[in-house]
Amino acid sequence: MLHLAGLLDELERSEPARAAMAILESALARRSVEEQTAFWRAVDLYYVSRKAPPEPTPGMIGAAPQLAAAV
């Protein structure tokens, strides 16, 4: 849950993040409570569970151009 707390901190500091959240909340407001719940459950599964992709590390970021050049 620590990662989610970091996202909430960014939401408070970032104007683009606040604008995106306003758009998301507006879209979700048109959905049923069940659909809203299912959406947030899916977000939770993706970002909080072990199914989420690993955080990029400096080694991972530097490896991408090398992999592309090898192809």
PQR file of N, CA, C, O and H, with PARSE charges and radii, in Angstrom:
ATOM      1  N   MET A   1       0.818  -1.201   0.000 -0.4000 1.5000
ATOM      2  CA  MET A   1       0.000   0.000   0.000 -0.0000 2.0000
ATOM      3  C   MET A   1       0.862   1.264   0.000  0.5500 1.7000
ATOM      4  O   MET A   1       0.363   2.355  -0.277 -0.5500 1.4000
ATOM      5  N   LEU A   2       2.135   1.123   0.305 -0.4000 1.5000
ATOM      6  CA  LEU A   2       3.033   2.258   0.327 -0.0000 2.0000
ATOM      7  C   LEU A   2       3.108   2.914  -1.049  0.5500 1.7000
ATOM      8  O   LEU A   2       3.143   4.141  -1.143 -0.5500 1.4000
ATOM      9  H   LEU A   2       2.541   0.236   0.530  0.4000 1.0000
ATOM     10  N   HIS A   3       3.134   2.114  -2.119 -0.4000 1.5000
ATOM     11  CA  HIS A   3       3.189   2.655  -3.482 -0.0000 2.0000
ATOM     12  C   HIS A   3       1.963   3.518  -3.759  0.5500 1.7000
ATOM     13  O   HIS A   3       2.078   4.584  -4.364 -0.5500 1.4000
ATOM     14  H   HIS A   3       3.105   1.117  -2.043  0.4000 1.0000
ATOM     15  N   LEU A   4       0.806   3.069  -3.326 -0.4000 1.5000
ATOM     16  CA  LEU A   4      -0.425   3.830  -3.537 -0.0000 2.0000
ATOM     17  C   LEU A   4      -0.363   5.157  -2.797  0.5500 1.7000
ATOM     18  O   LEU A   4      -0.849   6.169  -3.301 -0.5500 1.4000
ATOM     19  H   LEU A   4       0.713   2.203  -2.835  0.4000 1.0000
ATOM     20  N   ALA A   5       0.229   5.166  -1.606 -0.4000 1.5000
ATOM     21  CA  ALA A   5       0.377   6.410  -0.851 -0.0000 2.0000
ATOM     22  C   ALA A   5       1.246   7.392  -1.629  0.5500 1.7000
ATOM     23  O   ALA A   5       0.976   8.593  -1.625 -0.5500 1.4000
ATOM     24  H   ALA A   5       0.624   4.344  -1.196  0.4000 1.0000
ATOM     25  N   GLY A   6       2.278   6.897  -2.292 -0.4000 1.5000
ATOM     26  CA  GLY A   6       3.123   7.749  -3.110 -0.0000 2.0000
ATOM     27  C   GLY A   6       2.355   8.351  -4.275  0.5500 1.7000
ATOM     28  O   GLY A   6       2.569   9.509  -4.634 -0.5500 1.4000
ATOM     29  H   GLY A   6       2.496   5.921  -2.295  0.4000 1.0000
ATOM     30  N   LEU A   7       1.458   7.566  -4.866 -0.4000 1.5000
ATOM     31  CA  LEU A   7       0.634   8.087  -5.954 -0.0000 2.0000
ATOM     32  C   LEU A   7      -0.291   9.193  -5.457  0.5500 1.7000
ATOM     33  O   LEU A   7      -0.518  10.180  -6.157 -0.5500 1.4000
ATOM     34  H   LEU A   7       1.284   6.625  -4.574  0.4000 1.0000
ATOM     35  N   LEU A   8      -0.819   9.027  -4.256 -0.4000 1.5000
ATOM     36  CA  LEU A   8      -1.693  10.056  -3.706 -0.0000 2.0000
ATOM     37  C   LEU A   8      -0.924  11.335  -3.426  0.5500 1.7000
ATOM     38  O   LEU A   8      -1.450  12.430  -3.625 -0.5500 1.4000
ATOM     39  H   LEU A   8      -0.634   8.225  -3.688  0.4000 1.0000
ATOM     40  N   ASP A   9       0.329  11.207  -2.961 -0.4000 1.5000
ATOM     41  CA  ASP A   9       1.169  12.382  -2.753 -0.0000 2.0000
ATOM     42  C   ASP A   9       1.400  13.107  -4.075  0.5500 1.7000
ATOM     43  O   ASP A   9       1.318  14.333  -4.136 -0.5500 1.4000
ATOM     44  H   ASP A   9       0.756  10.317  -2.799  0.4000 1.0000
ATOM     45  N   GLU A  10       1.690  12.352  -5.133 -0.4000 1.5000
ATOM     46  CA  GLU A  10       1.901  12.963  -6.439 -0.0000 2.0000
ATOM     47  C   GLU A  10       0.631  13.648  -6.930  0.5500 1.7000
ATOM     48  O   GLU A  10       0.699  14.719  -7.532 -0.5500 1.4000
ATOM     49  H   GLU A  10       1.757  11.356  -5.085  0.4000 1.0000
ATOM     50  N   LEU A  11      -0.511  13.049  -6.682 -0.4000 1.5000
ATOM     51  CA  LEU A  11      -1.785  13.634  -7.092 -0.0000 2.0000
ATOM     52  C   LEU A  11      -1.959  15.012  -6.452  0.5500 1.7000
ATOM     53  O   LEU A  11      -2.444  15.942  -7.097 -0.5500 1.4000
ATOM     54  H   LEU A  11      -0.566  12.179  -6.192  0.4000 1.0000
ATOM     55  N   GLU A  12      -1.568  15.140  -5.196 -0.4000 1.5000
ATOM     56  CA  GLU A  12      -1.702  16.423  -4.508 -0.0000 2.0000
ATOM     57  C   GLU A  12      -0.743  17.474  -5.066  0.5500 1.7000
ATOM     58  O   GLU A  12      -1.072  18.660  -5.074 -0.5500 1.4000
ATOM     59  H   GLU A  12      -1.174  14.385  -4.672  0.4000 1.0000
ATOM     60  N   ARG A  13       0.433  17.060  -5.530 -0.4000 1.5000
ATOM     61  CA  ARG A  13       1.451  18.007  -5.998 -0.0000 2.0000
ATOM     62  C   ARG A  13       1.346  18.343  -7.475  0.5500 1.7000
ATOM     63  O   ARG A  13       1.795  19.411  -7.889 -0.5500 1.4000
ATOM     64  H   ARG A  13       0.700  16.096  -5.524  0.4000 1.0000
ATOM     65  N   SER A  14       0.776  17.477  -8.268 -0.4000 1.5000
ATOM     66  CA  SER A  14       0.853  17.600  -9.716 -0.0000 2.0000
ATOM     67  C   SER A  14      -0.464  18.068 -10.327  0.5500 1.7000
ATOM     68  O   SER A  14      -1.501  17.424 -10.169 -0.5500 1.4000
ATOM     69  H   SER A  14       0.411  16.609  -7.932  0.4000 1.0000
ATOM     70  N   GLU A  15      -0.405  19.194 -11.023 -0.4000 1.5000
ATOM     71  CA  GLU A  15      -1.599  19.709 -11.705 -0.0000 2.0000
ATOM     72  C   GLU A  15      -2.098  18.736 -12.775  0.5500 1.7000
ATOM     73  O   GLU A  15      -3.303  18.493 -12.843 -0.5500 1.4000
ATOM     74  H   GLU A  15       0.437  19.717 -11.152  0.4000 1.0000
ATOM     75  N   PRO A  16      -1.214  18.163 -13.623 -0.5600 1.5000
ATOM     76  CA  PRO A  16      -1.707  17.186 -14.601  0.2800 2.0000
ATOM     77  C   PRO A  16      -2.350  15.967 -13.938  0.5500 1.7000
ATOM     78  O   PRO A  16      -3.332  15.432 -14.453 -0.5500 1.4000
ATOM     79  N   ALA A  17      -1.806  15.523 -12.800 -0.4000 1.5000
ATOM     80  CA  ALA A  17      -2.393  14.375 -12.102 -0.0000 2.0000
ATOM     81  C   ALA A  17      -3.774  14.735 -11.564  0.5500 1.7000
ATOM     82  O   ALA A  17      -4.696  13.923 -11.628 -0.5500 1.4000
ATOM     83  H   ALA A  17      -1.009  15.958 -12.381  0.4000 1.0000
ATOM     84  N   ARG A  18      -3.920  15.943 -11.038 -0.4000 1.5000
ATOM     85  CA  ARG A  18      -5.239  16.373 -10.540 -0.0000 2.0000
ATOM     86  C   ARG A  18      -6.241  16.472 -11.686  0.5500 1.7000
ATOM     87  O   ARG A  18      -7.401  16.088 -11.537 -0.5500 1.4000
ATOM     88  H   ARG A  18      -3.171  16.603 -10.986  0.4000 1.0000
ATOM     89  N   ALA A  19      -5.792  16.988 -12.829 -0.4000 1.5000
ATOM     90  CA  ALA A  19      -6.687  17.095 -13.991 -0.0000 2.0000
ATOM     91  C   ALA A  19      -7.111  15.708 -14.473  0.5500 1.7000
ATOM     92  O   ALA A  19      -8.278  15.487 -14.797 -0.5500 1.4000
ATOM     93  H   ALA A  19      -4.850  17.300 -12.950  0.4000 1.0000
ATOM     94  N   ALA A  20      -6.164  14.784 -14.519 -0.4000 1.5000
ATOM     95  CA  ALA A  20      -6.486  13.418 -14.940 -0.0000 2.0000
ATOM     96  C   ALA A  20      -7.465  12.763 -13.967  0.5500 1.7000
ATOM     97  O   ALA A  20      -8.392  12.072 -14.389 -0.5500 1.4000
ATOM     98  H   ALA A  20      -5.216  14.964 -14.256  0.4000 1.0000
ATOM     99  N   MET A  21      -7.262  12.977 -12.674 -0.4000 1.5000
ATOM    100  CA  MET A  21      -8.166  12.391 -11.677 -0.0000 2.0000
ATOM    101  C   MET A  21      -9.559  12.994 -11.809  0.5500 1.7000
ATOM    102  O   MET A  21     -10.549  12.287 -11.621 -0.5500 1.4000
ATOM    103  H   MET A  21      -6.509  13.538 -12.331  0.4000 1.0000
ATOM    104  N   ALA A  22      -9.659  14.267 -12.125 -0.4000 1.5000
ATOM    105  CA  ALA A  22     -10.978  14.889 -12.317 -0.0000 2.0000
ATOM    106  C   ALA A  22     -11.700  14.252 -13.505  0.5500 1.7000
ATOM    107  O   ALA A  22     -12.902  13.997 -13.439 -0.5500 1.4000
ATOM    108  H   ALA A  22      -8.855  14.842 -12.278  0.4000 1.0000
ATOM    109  N   ILE A  23     -10.971  13.996 -14.585 -0.4000 1.5000
ATOM    110  CA  ILE A  23     -11.571  13.336 -15.757 -0.0000 2.0000
ATOM    111  C   ILE A  23     -12.017  11.925 -15.389  0.5500 1.7000
ATOM    112  O   ILE A  23     -13.111  11.499 -15.759 -0.5500 1.4000
ATOM    113  H   ILE A  23      -9.994  14.203 -14.638  0.4000 1.0000
ATOM    114  N   LEU A  24     -11.172  11.205 -14.663 -0.4000 1.5000
ATOM    115  CA  LEU A  24     -11.504   9.847 -14.242 -0.0000 2.0000
ATOM    116  C   LEU A  24     -12.735   9.836 -13.346  0.5500 1.7000
ATOM    117  O   LEU A  24     -13.641   9.025 -13.539 -0.5500 1.4000
ATOM    118  H   LEU A  24     -10.283  11.551 -14.362  0.4000 1.0000
ATOM    119  N   GLU A  25     -12.767  10.734 -12.368 -0.4000 1.5000
ATOM    120  CA  GLU A  25     -13.925  10.789 -11.463 -0.0000 2.0000
ATOM    121  C   GLU A  25     -15.199  11.141 -12.222  0.5500 1.7000
ATOM    122  O   GLU A  25     -16.270  10.615 -11.919 -0.5500 1.4000
ATOM    123  H   GLU A  25     -12.031  11.393 -12.211  0.4000 1.0000
ATOM    124  N   SER A  26     -15.086  12.030 -13.209 -0.4000 1.5000
ATOM    125  CA  SER A  26     -16.254  12.394 -14.018 -0.0000 2.0000
ATOM    126  C   SER A  26     -16.775  11.188 -14.801  0.5500 1.7000
ATOM    127  O   SER A  26     -17.982  10.956 -14.872 -0.5500 1.4000
ATOM    128  H   SER A  26     -14.217  12.458 -13.455  0.4000 1.0000
ATOM    129  N   ALA A  27     -15.854  10.427 -15.384 -0.4000 1.5000
ATOM    130  CA  ALA A  27     -16.252   9.233 -16.136 -0.0000 2.0000
ATOM    131  C   ALA A  27     -16.864   8.184 -15.215  0.5500 1.7000
ATOM    132  O   ALA A  27     -17.866   7.559 -15.562 -0.5500 1.4000
ATOM    133  H   ALA A  27     -14.873  10.615 -15.326  0.4000 1.0000
ATOM    134  N   LEU A  28     -16.270   7.993 -14.057 -0.4000 1.5000
ATOM    135  CA  LEU A  28     -16.792   6.991 -13.120 -0.0000 2.0000
ATOM    136  C   LEU A  28     -18.140   7.395 -12.539  0.5500 1.7000
ATOM    137  O   LEU A  28     -18.947   6.535 -12.186 -0.5500 1.4000
ATOM    138  H   LEU A  28     -15.456   8.501 -13.775  0.4000 1.0000
ATOM    139  N   ALA A  29     -18.388   8.690 -12.439 -0.4000 1.5000
ATOM    140  CA  ALA A  29     -19.666   9.159 -11.885 -0.0000 2.0000
ATOM    141  C   ALA A  29     -20.846   8.719 -12.750  0.5500 1.7000
ATOM    142  O   ALA A  29     -21.974   8.627 -12.265 -0.5500 1.4000
ATOM    143  H   ALA A  29     -17.733   9.388 -12.726  0.4000 1.0000
ATOM    144  N   ARG A  30     -20.587   8.447 -14.035 -0.4000 1.5000
ATOM    145  CA  ARG A  30     -21.653   7.999 -14.938 -0.0000 2.0000
ATOM    146  C   ARG A  30     -21.875   6.493 -14.866  0.5500 1.7000
ATOM    147  O   ARG A  30     -22.753   5.970 -15.551 -0.5500 1.4000
ATOM    148  H   ARG A  30     -19.671   8.522 -14.429  0.4000 1.0000
ATOM    149  N   ARG A  31     -21.108   5.799 -14.064 -0.4000 1.5000
ATOM    150  CA  ARG A  31     -21.194   4.343 -13.952 -0.0000 2.0000
ATOM    151  C   ARG A  31     -21.905   3.954 -12.662  0.5500 1.7000
ATOM    152  O   ARG A  31     -22.026   4.750 -11.731 -0.5500 1.4000
ATOM    153  H   ARG A  31     -20.394   6.225 -13.508  0.4000 1.0000
ATOM    154  N   SER A  32     -22.369   2.716 -12.632 -0.4000 1.5000
ATOM    155  CA  SER A  32     -23.037   2.201 -11.423 -0.0000 2.0000
ATOM    156  C   SER A  32     -21.989   1.973 -10.332  0.5500 1.7000
ATOM    157  O   SER A  32     -20.788   1.922 -10.594 -0.5500 1.4000
ATOM    158  H   SER A  32     -22.271   2.069 -13.388  0.4000 1.0000
ATOM    159  N   VAL A  33     -22.479   1.841  -9.120 -0.4000 1.5000
ATOM    160  CA  VAL A  33     -21.584   1.563  -7.991 -0.0000 2.0000
ATOM    161  C   VAL A  33     -20.831   0.258  -8.228  0.5500 1.7000
ATOM    162  O   VAL A  33     -19.650   0.149  -7.898 -0.5500 1.4000
ATOM    163  H   VAL A  33     -23.455   1.882  -8.907  0.4000 1.0000
ATOM    164  N   GLU A  34     -21.516  -0.733  -8.801 -0.4000 1.5000
ATOM    165  CA  GLU A  34     -20.865  -2.018  -9.071 -0.0000 2.0000
ATOM    166  C   GLU A  34     -19.735  -1.859 -10.088  0.5500 1.7000
ATOM    167  O   GLU A  34     -18.668  -2.453  -9.933 -0.5500 1.4000
ATOM    168  H   GLU A  34     -22.475  -0.645  -9.070  0.4000 1.0000
ATOM    169  N   GLU A  35     -19.974  -1.050 -11.136 -0.4000 1.5000
ATOM    170  CA  GLU A  35     -18.933  -0.815 -12.143 -0.0000 2.0000
ATOM    171  C   GLU A  35     -17.764  -0.030 -11.554  0.5500 1.7000
ATOM    172  O   GLU A  35     -16.605  -0.310 -11.860 -0.5500 1.4000
ATOM    173  H   GLU A  35     -20.841  -0.568 -11.262  0.4000 1.0000
ATOM    174  N   GLN A  36     -18.068   0.944 -10.718 -0.4000 1.5000
ATOM    175  CA  GLN A  36     -17.008   1.707 -10.060 -0.0000 2.0000
ATOM    176  C   GLN A  36     -16.161   0.798  -9.171  0.5500 1.7000
ATOM    177  O   GLN A  36     -14.932   0.877  -9.170 -0.5500 1.4000
ATOM    178  H   GLN A  36     -19.010   1.172 -10.469  0.4000 1.0000
ATOM    179  N   THR A  37     -16.835  -0.057  -8.425 -0.4000 1.5000
ATOM    180  CA  THR A  37     -16.135  -0.993  -7.549 -0.0000 2.0000
ATOM    181  C   THR A  37     -15.254  -1.937  -8.360  0.5500 1.7000
ATOM    182  O   THR A  37     -14.112  -2.202  -7.983 -0.5500 1.4000
ATOM    183  H   THR A  37     -17.832  -0.121  -8.426  0.4000 1.0000
ATOM    184  N   ALA A  38     -15.774  -2.437  -9.460 -0.4000 1.5000
ATOM    185  CA  ALA A  38     -14.997  -3.333 -10.317 -0.0000 2.0000
ATOM    186  C   ALA A  38     -13.785  -2.614 -10.903  0.5500 1.7000
ATOM    187  O   ALA A  38     -12.708  -3.202 -11.005 -0.5500 1.4000
ATOM    188  H   ALA A  38     -16.701  -2.221  -9.767  0.4000 1.0000
ATOM    189  N   PHE A  39     -13.950  -1.350 -11.288 -0.4000 1.5000
ATOM    190  CA  PHE A  39     -12.822  -0.578 -11.820 -0.0000 2.0000
ATOM    191  C   PHE A  39     -11.725  -0.451 -10.780  0.5500 1.7000
ATOM    192  O   PHE A  39     -10.563  -0.740 -11.065 -0.5500 1.4000
ATOM    193  H   PHE A  39     -14.825  -0.873 -11.205  0.4000 1.0000
ATOM    194  N   TRP A  40     -12.084  -0.018  -9.564 -0.4000 1.5000
ATOM    195  CA  TRP A  40     -11.064   0.184  -8.525 -0.0000 2.0000
ATOM    196  C   TRP A  40     -10.452  -1.139  -8.096  0.5500 1.7000
ATOM    197  O   TRP A  40      -9.280  -1.179  -7.720 -0.5500 1.4000
ATOM    198  H   TRP A  40     -13.028   0.217  -9.332  0.4000 1.0000
ATOM    199  N   ARG A  41     -11.215  -2.219  -8.144 -0.4000 1.5000
ATOM    200  CA  ARG A  41     -10.658  -3.534  -7.837 -0.0000 2.0000
ATOM    201  C   ARG A  41      -9.599  -3.910  -8.878  0.5500 1.7000
ATOM    202  O   ARG A  41      -8.549  -4.452  -8.533 -0.5500 1.4000
ATOM    203  H   ARG A  41     -12.167  -2.186  -8.449  0.4000 1.0000
ATOM    204  N   ALA A  42      -9.880  -3.618 -10.148 -0.4000 1.5000
ATOM    205  CA  ALA A  42      -8.917  -3.908 -11.211 -0.0000 2.0000
ATOM    206  C   ALA A  42      -7.659  -3.057 -11.046  0.5500 1.7000
ATOM    207  O   ALA A  42      -6.547  -3.549 -11.241 -0.5500 1.4000
ATOM    208  H   ALA A  42     -10.733  -3.178 -10.428  0.4000 1.0000
ATOM    209  N   VAL A  43      -7.827  -1.798 -10.693 -0.4000 1.5000
ATOM    210  CA  VAL A  43      -6.667  -0.931 -10.442 -0.0000 2.0000
ATOM    211  C   VAL A  43      -5.848  -1.493  -9.296  0.5500 1.7000
ATOM    212  O   VAL A  43      -4.621  -1.559  -9.371 -0.5500 1.4000
ATOM    213  H   VAL A  43      -8.730  -1.399 -10.535  0.4000 1.0000
ATOM    214  N   ASP A  44      -6.525  -1.894  -8.244 -0.4000 1.5000
ATOM    215  CA  ASP A  44      -5.835  -2.470  -7.087 -0.0000 2.0000
ATOM    216  C   ASP A  44      -5.067  -3.728  -7.477  0.5500 1.7000
ATOM    217  O   ASP A  44      -3.915  -3.900  -7.078 -0.5500 1.4000
ATOM    218  H   ASP A  44      -7.522  -1.840  -8.183  0.4000 1.0000
ATOM    219  N   LEU A  45      -5.690  -4.600  -8.246 -0.4000 1.5000
ATOM    220  CA  LEU A  45      -5.010  -5.822  -8.672 -0.0000 2.0000
ATOM    221  C   LEU A  45      -3.765  -5.510  -9.498  0.5500 1.7000
ATOM    222  O   LEU A  45      -2.729  -6.156  -9.335 -0.5500 1.4000
ATOM    223  H   LEU A  45      -6.626  -4.460  -8.570  0.4000 1.0000
ATOM    224  N   TYR A  46      -3.867  -4.529 -10.374 -0.4000 1.5000
ATOM    225  CA  TYR A  46      -2.747  -4.219 -11.251 -0.0000 2.0000
ATOM    226  C   TYR A  46      -1.610  -3.533 -10.509  0.5500 1.7000
ATOM    227  O   TYR A  46      -0.454  -3.933 -10.642 -0.5500 1.4000
ATOM    228  H   TYR A  46      -4.708  -4.005 -10.506  0.4000 1.0000
ATOM    229  N   TYR A  47      -1.924  -2.510  -9.735 -0.4000 1.5000
ATOM    230  CA  TYR A  47      -0.876  -1.701  -9.130 -0.0000 2.0000
ATOM    231  C   TYR A  47      -0.402  -2.183  -7.773  0.5500 1.7000
ATOM    232  O   TYR A  47       0.732  -1.900  -7.388 -0.5500 1.4000
ATOM    233  H   TYR A  47      -2.863  -2.185  -9.627  0.4000 1.0000
ATOM    234  N   VAL A  48      -1.224  -2.893  -7.047 -0.4000 1.5000
ATOM    235  CA  VAL A  48      -0.857  -3.274  -5.690 -0.0000 2.0000
ATOM    236  C   VAL A  48      -0.460  -4.742  -5.598  0.5500 1.7000
ATOM    237  O   VAL A  48       0.348  -5.113  -4.746 -0.5500 1.4000
ATOM    238  H   VAL A  48      -2.145  -3.124  -7.359  0.4000 1.0000
ATOM    239  N   SER A  49      -1.010  -5.562  -6.452 -0.4000 1.5000
ATOM    240  CA  SER A  49      -0.711  -6.988  -6.351 -0.0000 2.0000
ATOM    241  C   SER A  49       0.647  -7.311  -6.950  0.5500 1.7000
ATOM    242  O   SER A  49       1.320  -6.433  -7.489 -0.5500 1.4000
ATOM    243  H   SER A  49      -1.665  -5.261  -7.144  0.4000 1.0000
ATOM    244  N   ARG A  50       1.038  -8.537  -6.856 -0.4000 1.5000
ATOM    245  CA  ARG A  50       2.306  -8.992  -7.423 -0.0000 2.0000
ATOM    246  C   ARG A  50       2.241  -9.087  -8.941  0.5500 1.7000
ATOM    247  O   ARG A  50       3.254  -9.354  -9.587 -0.5500 1.4000
ATOM    248  H   ARG A  50       0.491  -9.250  -6.418  0.4000 1.0000
ATOM    249  N   LYS A  51       1.070  -8.874  -9.513 -0.4000 1.5000
ATOM    250  CA  LYS A  51       0.927  -8.930 -10.962 -0.0000 2.0000
ATOM    251  C   LYS A  51       1.421  -7.646 -11.626  0.5500 1.7000
ATOM    252  O   LYS A  51       1.612  -7.606 -12.841 -0.5500 1.4000
ATOM    253  H   LYS A  51       0.247  -8.657  -8.989  0.4000 1.0000
ATOM    254  N   ALA A  52       1.623  -6.615 -10.840 -0.4000 1.5000
ATOM    255  CA  ALA A  52       2.091  -5.354 -11.406 -0.0000 2.0000
ATOM    256  C   ALA A  52       3.517  -5.515 -11.914  0.5500 1.7000
ATOM    257  O   ALA A  52       4.309  -6.254 -11.328 -0.5500 1.4000
ATOM    258  H   ALA A  52       1.468  -6.648  -9.853  0.4000 1.0000
ATOM    259  N   PRO A  53       3.845  -4.827 -13.003 -0.5600 1.5000
ATOM    260  CA  PRO A  53       5.211  -4.919 -13.514  0.2800 2.0000
ATOM    261  C   PRO A  53       6.190  -4.325 -12.506  0.5500 1.7000
ATOM    262  O   PRO A  53       5.808  -3.453 -11.726 -0.5500 1.4000
ATOM    263  N   PRO A  54       7.435  -4.775 -12.506 -0.5600 1.5000
ATOM    264  CA  PRO A  54       8.397  -4.244 -11.554  0.2800 2.0000
ATOM    265  C   PRO A  54       8.710  -2.782 -11.855  0.5500 1.7000
ATOM    266  O   PRO A  54       8.592  -2.317 -12.989 -0.5500 1.4000
ATOM    267  N   GLU A  55       9.108  -2.084 -10.814 -0.4000 1.5000
ATOM    268  CA  GLU A  55       9.522  -0.705 -11.000 -0.0000 2.0000
ATOM    269  C   GLU A  55      10.806  -0.691 -11.834  0.5500 1.7000
ATOM    270  O   GLU A  55      11.681  -1.529 -11.619 -0.5500 1.4000
ATOM    271  H   GLU A  55       9.204  -2.462  -9.894  0.4000 1.0000
ATOM    272  N   PRO A  56      10.933   0.240 -12.774 -0.5600 1.5000
ATOM    273  CA  PRO A  56      12.154   0.280 -13.580  0.2800 2.0000
ATOM    274  C   PRO A  56      13.358   0.654 -12.726  0.5500 1.7000
ATOM    275  O   PRO A  56      13.260   1.490 -11.827 -0.5500 1.4000
ATOM    276  N   THR A  57      14.471   0.040 -13.010 -0.4000 1.5000
ATOM    277  CA  THR A  57      15.719   0.361 -12.327 -0.0000 2.0000
ATOM    278  C   THR A  57      16.647   1.002 -13.342  0.5500 1.7000
ATOM    279  O   THR A  57      16.421   0.865 -14.544 -0.5500 1.4000
ATOM    280  H   THR A  57      14.550  -0.639 -13.740  0.4000 1.0000
ATOM    281  N   PRO A  58      17.686   1.699 -12.894 -0.5600 1.5000
ATOM    282  CA  PRO A  58      18.598   2.310 -13.864  0.2800 2.0000
ATOM    283  C   PRO A  58      19.153   1.293 -14.861  0.5500 1.7000
ATOM    284  O   PRO A  58      19.336   1.631 -16.031 -0.5500 1.4000
ATOM    285  N   GLY A  59      19.423   0.074 -14.439 -0.4000 1.5000
ATOM    286  CA  GLY A  59      19.924  -0.956 -15.345 -0.0000 2.0000
ATOM    287  C   GLY A  59      18.908  -1.339 -16.401  0.5500 1.7000
ATOM    288  O   GLY A  59      19.270  -1.609 -17.546 -0.5500 1.4000
ATOM    289  H   GLY A  59      19.275  -0.201 -13.489  0.4000 1.0000
ATOM    290  N   MET A  60      17.630  -1.366 -16.022 -0.4000 1.5000
ATOM    291  CA  MET A  60      16.577  -1.711 -16.967 -0.0000 2.0000
ATOM    292  C   MET A  60      16.403  -0.609 -18.006  0.5500 1.7000
ATOM    293  O   MET A  60      16.185  -0.889 -19.185 -0.5500 1.4000
ATOM    294  H   MET A  60      17.336  -1.147 -15.092  0.4000 1.0000
ATOM    295  N   ILE A  61      16.498   0.627 -17.574 -0.4000 1.5000
ATOM    296  CA  ILE A  61      16.298   1.754 -18.477 -0.0000 2.0000
ATOM    297  C   ILE A  61      17.430   1.814 -19.499  0.5500 1.7000
ATOM    298  O   ILE A  61      17.179   2.063 -20.678 -0.5500 1.4000
ATOM    299  H   ILE A  61      16.675   0.854 -16.616  0.4000 1.0000
ATOM    300  N   GLY A  62      18.650   1.594 -19.075 -0.4000 1.5000
ATOM    301  CA  GLY A  62      19.788   1.629 -19.979 -0.0000 2.0000
ATOM    302  C   GLY A  62      19.818   0.442 -20.936  0.5500 1.7000
ATOM    303  O   GLY A  62      20.436   0.522 -21.998 -0.5500 1.4000
ATOM    304  H   GLY A  62      18.854   1.392 -18.118  0.4000 1.0000
ATOM    305  N   ALA A  63      19.164  -0.650 -20.579 -0.4000 1.5000
ATOM    306  CA  ALA A  63      19.207  -1.856 -21.417 -0.0000 2.0000
ATOM    307  C   ALA A  63      18.275  -1.762 -22.625  0.5500 1.7000
ATOM    308  O   ALA A  63      18.495  -2.464 -23.612 -0.5500 1.4000
ATOM    309  H   ALA A  63      18.662  -0.715 -19.716  0.4000 1.0000
ATOM    310  N   ALA A  64      17.262  -0.936 -22.579 -0.4000 1.5000
ATOM    311  CA  ALA A  64      16.283  -0.872 -23.665 -0.0000 2.0000
ATOM    312  C   ALA A  64      16.917  -0.493 -25.008  0.5500 1.7000
ATOM    313  O   ALA A  64      16.652  -1.170 -26.001 -0.5500 1.4000
ATOM    314  H   ALA A  64      17.083  -0.367 -21.777  0.4000 1.0000
ATOM    315  N   PRO A  65      17.739   0.558 -25.083 -0.5600 1.5000
ATOM    316  CA  PRO A  65      18.350   0.876 -26.400  0.2800 2.0000
ATOM    317  C   PRO A  65      19.253  -0.231 -26.894  0.5500 1.7000
ATOM    318  O   PRO A  65      19.324  -0.466 -28.100 -0.5500 1.4000
ATOM    319  N   GLN A  66      19.945  -0.919 -26.007 -0.4000 1.5000
ATOM    320  CA  GLN A  66      20.824  -2.005 -26.416 -0.0000 2.0000
ATOM    321  C   GLN A  66      20.018  -3.146 -26.996  0.5500 1.7000
ATOM    322  O   GLN A  66      20.428  -3.759 -27.981 -0.5500 1.4000
ATOM    323  H   GLN A  66      19.888  -0.728 -25.027  0.4000 1.0000
ATOM    324  N   LEU A  67      18.870  -3.439 -26.392 -0.4000 1.5000
ATOM    325  CA  LEU A  67      18.020  -4.509 -26.905 -0.0000 2.0000
ATOM    326  C   LEU A  67      17.470  -4.142 -28.274  0.5500 1.7000
ATOM    327  O   LEU A  67      17.402  -4.996 -29.159 -0.5500 1.4000
ATOM    328  H   LEU A  67      18.538  -2.940 -25.591  0.4000 1.0000
ATOM    329  N   ALA A  68      17.084  -2.910 -28.461 -0.4000 1.5000
ATOM    330  CA  ALA A  68      16.541  -2.470 -29.744 -0.0000 2.0000
ATOM    331  C   ALA A  68      17.610  -2.526 -30.831  0.5500 1.7000
ATOM    332  O   ALA A  68      17.312  -2.859 -31.977 -0.5500 1.4000
ATOM    333  H   ALA A  68      17.139  -2.217 -27.743  0.4000 1.0000
ATOM    334  N   ALA A  69      18.843  -2.204 -30.480 -0.4000 1.5000
ATOM    335  CA  ALA A  69      19.916  -2.219 -31.454 -0.0000 2.0000
ATOM    336  C   ALA A  69      20.263  -3.653 -31.866  0.5500 1.7000
ATOM    337  O   ALA A  69      20.707  -3.889 -32.989 -0.5500 1.4000
ATOM    338  H   ALA A  69      19.085  -1.933 -29.549  0.4000 1.0000
ATOM    339  N   ALA A  70      20.061  -4.595 -30.964 -0.4000 1.5000
ATOM    340  CA  ALA A  70      20.378  -5.998 -31.239 -0.0000 2.0000
ATOM    341  C   ALA A  70      19.388  -6.621 -32.215  0.5500 1.7000
ATOM    342  O   ALA A  70      19.708  -7.614 -32.869 -0.5500 1.4000
ATOM    343  H   ALA A  70      19.700  -4.403 -30.051  0.4000 1.0000
ATOM    344  N   VAL A  71      18.196  -6.053 -32.320 -0.4000 1.5000
ATOM    345  CA  VAL A  71      17.146  -6.609 -33.181 -0.0000 2.0000
ATOM    346  C   VAL A  71      17.305  -6.154 -34.554  0.5500 1.7000
ATOM    347  O   VAL A  71      16.513  -6.520 -35.422 -0.5500 1.4000
ATOM    348  H   VAL A  71      17.936  -5.246 -31.789  0.4000 1.0000
TER
END
